[in-house]
Amino acid sequence: MNLRDDARALSDDLIRLRHDLHRIPEVGLDLPRTRERVLAALDGLPLEISTGESLSSVTAVLRGTRPGPTVLLRGDMDALPVAERTGLPYAAEGDLMHACGHDLHTAMLAGSARLLATHRDRLAGDVVFMFQPGEEGWDGAGHMLAEGVLEASGSRPVAAYALHVSSSIHASGIFATRTGPLLAASNVLDVTVRGAGGHGSAPHRAKDPIPAACEMVTALQTWLSRTFDVFDPVVLTVGSFHAGTLPNIIPDTARFRATVRSFSSEAFERLREGLPAVCRGVAAAHGLEVDAEFVEQYPTTVNDAAEADFIAETVREVHGEERYEPMENPILGAEDFSRVITEVPGAMAFLGATLPGRDPETAPSNHSPLAAFDDAVLADGAALYAELAVRRLEAETVAA
């Protein structure tokens, strides 16, 4: 039996684990039920397990039967504040949902731990399994780095890998990645416009913050389109805008928050300085005050060229040439796995999990309340995780 065959023999267990996780979505850094289920899935394996102090993380170290370096495999575990509308028999109830497929990531990583524990004799070194909360805007990776995940085995990893499923874009079972930038840097623009409230019938006696805030939203888009090279993409989307209580009351304040995406360090620096400046200029024109803060979140996810090529080569050899698609362009999503591969060489790849019968071009995307993922990819994802660890440790040993 090889790792791929062994993974397929685990398929029912992985599907059951994924469904269990899907029913109990938790958000942020504190995922007590999710962690409990992960620990149960790892129970009985020859792992050195530790849990986080500031978050519900699980770090598990598997020692190979032969000495060697360390490889890290990461899976994120948190869900989203999205009310599920898939109609699936294992759908979550309430207003939380695994709409980004992290339940699949967790199940695949647990599956790889089982596979590698069975094949410890093939490991020339150690494997760190990084079960991470708080990817969705909580910087869980940063917390785990601060708590020492890269030192968990006693030596820093020579390579780190992560998989991310998609409910659209790629057909089920297709792996895709690229060298260099894969995902954008993600930052937040947080703006509060301060005026003076009054009666809606007499705006001249007040200082209305709402029109100024609306003008800022449009001015920011104009500034972006006239400031940045179209070949160095930048995206700003206002996802939250709040002001007032009743139609005839002018409020004291209006607040909006935007996600800001970019790739280059030059664009990042210009955004950090320019976005608040635009808001201050509009506020001054209206005689208002403004607090405009550029909040740094996640850096650009940049795949190490050698490690991205290694993922592609491994997919082709293990799953077949037809299962790999090179990505021509990066995408403007963001990931805190970027923090890990800023510290050690590594790469992330996507795994298509579009449901059979759905067109990847039109299927509901990740983060949609209708997003649904094909369980059939779980075994192959777990197998790829395991193969990457085995082969990367072997390559390091040969090179030494």
DAZICOR-V613415 format. One record per backbone hydrogen bond with DSSP energy under -0.5 kcal/mol. CO is the residue of the C=O (numbers start at 1). NH is the residue of the N-H. If there is no record, write none. Layout:
BEGIN
((CO & NH) (CO & NH))
END
This chain:
BEGIN
((2 & 6) (3 & 7) (4 & 8) (5 & 9) (6 & 10) (7 & 10) (8 & 11) (10 & 13) (10 & 14) (11 & 15) (12 & 16) (13 & 17) (14 & 18) (15 & 19) (16 & 20) (17 & 21) (18 & 22) (19 & 23) (20 & 24) (21 & 24) (22 & 25) (26 & 79) (28 & 134) (29 & 31) (29 & 56) (31 & 35) (32 & 36) (33 & 37) (34 & 38) (35 & 39) (36 & 40) (37 & 41) (38 & 42) (39 & 43) (40 & 43) (42 & 45) (45 & 47) (46 & 63) (47 & 49) (48 & 61) (50 & 59) (55 & 57) (57 & 52) (58 & 131) (59 & 50) (60 & 129) (61 & 48) (61 & 63) (62 & 127) (66 & 125) (69 & 126) (70 & 158) (70 & 159) (71 & 128) (72 & 161) (73 & 130) (74 & 163) (75 & 132) (80 & 82) (80 & 97) (82 & 84) (88 & 91) (97 & 80) (97 & 99) (99 & 367) (101 & 104) (101 & 105) (102 & 106) (103 & 107) (104 & 108) (105 & 109) (106 & 110) (107 & 111) (108 & 112) (109 & 113) (110 & 114) (111 & 115) (112 & 116) (113 & 117) (114 & 118) (115 & 119) (117 & 120) (119 & 122) (120 & 65) (120 & 123) (122 & 124) (123 & 66) (123 & 125) (125 & 64) (126 & 71) (127 & 62) (127 & 129) (128 & 73) (128 & 130) (129 & 60) (129 & 131) (130 & 75) (130 & 132) (131 & 58) (132 & 77) (132 & 78) (134 & 138) (134 & 140) (135 & 137) (139 & 143) (140 & 144) (141 & 145) (142 & 146) (143 & 147) (144 & 149) (145 & 148) (148 & 151) (149 & 152) (151 & 154) (159 & 72) (160 & 347) (161 & 74) (162 & 349) (164 & 351) (166 & 353) (168 & 170) (170 & 354) (171 & 174) (174 & 352) (175 & 325) (176 & 350) (177 & 327) (180 & 303) (182 & 331) (183 & 301) (185 & 262) (186 & 297) (186 & 298) (187 & 260) (188 & 190) (188 & 295) (189 & 191) (189 & 258) (190 & 293) (191 & 256) (192 & 291) (193 & 195) (193 & 254) (194 & 289) (196 & 207) (198 & 250) (199 & 202) (202 & 205) (203 & 206) (207 & 196) (208 & 212) (209 & 213) (210 & 214) (211 & 215) (212 & 216) (213 & 217) (214 & 218) (215 & 219) (216 & 220) (217 & 221) (218 & 222) (219 & 223) (220 & 224) (221 & 225) (222 & 226) (224 & 227) (224 & 228) (229 & 232) (233 & 263) (235 & 261) (237 & 239) (237 & 259) (240 & 257) (242 & 255) (246 & 249) (248 & 200) (249 & 251) (250 & 198) (251 & 209) (252 & 195) (253 & 244) (254 & 193) (255 & 242) (256 & 191) (257 & 239) (257 & 240) (258 & 189) (259 & 237) (260 & 187) (261 & 235) (262 & 185) (264 & 268) (265 & 269) (266 & 270) (267 & 271) (268 & 272) (269 & 273) (270 & 274) (271 & 275) (273 & 277) (274 & 278) (275 & 279) (276 & 280) (277 & 281) (278 & 282) (279 & 283) (280 & 284) (281 & 285) (282 & 286) (283 & 286) (283 & 287) (283 & 288) (284 & 287) (289 & 194) (290 & 292) (291 & 192) (291 & 293) (293 & 190) (293 & 295) (294 & 296) (295 & 188) (298 & 186) (300 & 302) (301 & 182) (301 & 183) (301 & 303) (303 & 180) (304 & 308) (305 & 309) (306 & 310) (307 & 311) (308 & 312) (309 & 313) (310 & 314) (311 & 315) (312 & 316) (313 & 317) (314 & 318) (315 & 319) (315 & 320) (316 & 320) (320 & 323) (321 & 324) (323 & 175) (325 & 177) (326 & 328) (331 & 184) (333 & 184) (335 & 338) (336 & 339) (336 & 340) (337 & 340) (337 & 341) (338 & 342) (339 & 343) (340 & 343) (340 & 344) (345 & 160) (346 & 304) (347 & 162) (349 & 164) (350 & 176) (351 & 166) (352 & 173) (353 & 374) (355 & 358) (358 & 360) (359 & 362) (359 & 363) (360 & 169) (365 & 368) (368 & 371) (369 & 85) (373 & 375) (374 & 377) (375 & 378) (377 & 381) (378 & 382) (379 & 383) (380 & 384) (381 & 385) (382 & 386) (383 & 387) (384 & 388) (385 & 389) (386 & 390) (387 & 391) (388 & 392) (389 & 393) (390 & 394) (391 & 395) (392 & 396) (393 & 397) (394 & 398) (395 & 399) (396 & 400))
END
